[in-house]
């Protein structure tokens, strides 16, 4: 017995010889996307939102004001929103295109 087949069995991934994976075992759910809004008039540039973001979606510009660096990394945990002392940041889920059209029809 070679090491490869033994390790596959240990992980519970053994397949019959020649069988191709179907991909139906664990279909991936679509990752929701989020919009991060920063209200500049309310923000005092304290940096708390940047410090609490676990995915580093936010950063600071050259003036020390928070900016959205990579909204696609956002998981919607809302840590930035919860910890902002000035309520100057808002995180909202963006509805997929199909859901937006269905809601408009109602």
C-alpha positions in Angstrom: 0.0 0.0 0.0 1.5 3.4 -1.0 1.3 6.5 1.2 -1.1 8.4 -1.0 -3.9 5.9 -0.9 -3.4 5.4 2.9 -3.6 9.1 3.6 -6.8 9.5 1.5 -8.5 6.7 3.5 -7.5 8.4 6.7 -9.1 11.6 5.6 -12.2 9.8 4.5 -11.7 10.8 0.9 -11.2 7.5 -0.7 -12.9 7.0 -4.0 -13.4 4.1 -6.3 -10.7 3.7 -8.9 -11.5 5.8 -12.0 -14.5 7.5 -10.4 -14.6 11.2 -11.0 -15.9 13.5 -8.2 -19.3 14.8 -9.0 -19.1 18.0 -7.0 -22.6 17.4 -5.6 -21.4 16.3 -2.2 -20.9 19.8 -0.8 -22.1 22.5 -3.1 -20.5 25.8 -2.3 -22.9 28.5 -1.2 -22.4 31.9 -2.8 -20.4 34.3 -0.7 -22.5 37.3 0.2 -21.1 40.7 -0.6 -21.2 43.7 1.7 -21.1 47.4 1.2 -19.2 49.5 3.7 -20.2 53.1 4.0 -18.2 55.7 5.9 -20.0 58.9 6.8 -17.2 61.5 6.5 -19.1 64.2 8.3 -19.5 62.1 11.4 -16.0 60.4 11.4 -13.3 61.9 13.6 -10.6 59.6 12.1 -9.9 57.7 15.3 -8.9 54.5 13.5 -11.0 52.2 15.7 -12.8 50.7 12.8 -9.5 49.8 11.0 -8.1 48.3 14.2 -11.1 46.0 14.8 -11.5 44.8 11.2 -10.5 41.1 11.3 -10.1 40.9 7.5 -8.2 44.2 6.9 -11.0 45.5 4.6 -10.4 49.0 5.9 -7.2 51.1 6.0 -6.1 54.6 6.6 -5.4 57.2 4.0 -2.5 59.7 4.1 -4.6 62.0 6.4 -5.4 59.2 8.8 -9.1 58.9 7.7 -10.5 55.4 7.2 -11.0 54.1 3.7 -12.4 50.9 2.3 -9.4 49.0 0.9 -11.0 45.7 -0.1 -14.8 45.3 0.3 -14.8 41.9 -1.2 -12.9 40.5 1.8 -15.7 41.7 4.2 -17.6 39.0 5.9 -20.2 41.3 7.4 -19.2 40.8 11.0 -19.9 44.5 11.6 -17.1 44.9 14.2 -16.2 48.2 12.7 -19.8 49.4 12.9 -20.3 48.2 16.5 -17.1 49.8 17.8 -17.3 53.1 16.0 -17.9 55.7 18.8 -19.5 58.2 16.3 -21.8 55.8 14.4 -19.9 56.9 11.2 -19.7 53.5 9.5 -22.4 51.2 8.2 -22.1 47.7 6.8 -24.9 46.3 4.6 -25.3 43.1 2.6 -25.7 43.6 -1.1 -28.5 41.5 -2.4 -27.6 39.3 -5.4 -28.9 40.6 -8.8 -31.7 38.0 -9.0 -33.1 38.9 -5.6 -33.1 42.6 -6.3 -35.3 42.1 -9.4 -37.6 39.8 -7.5 -38.1 42.4 -4.7 -38.8 45.1 -7.2 -41.6 43.1 -8.8 -43.4 42.8 -5.5 
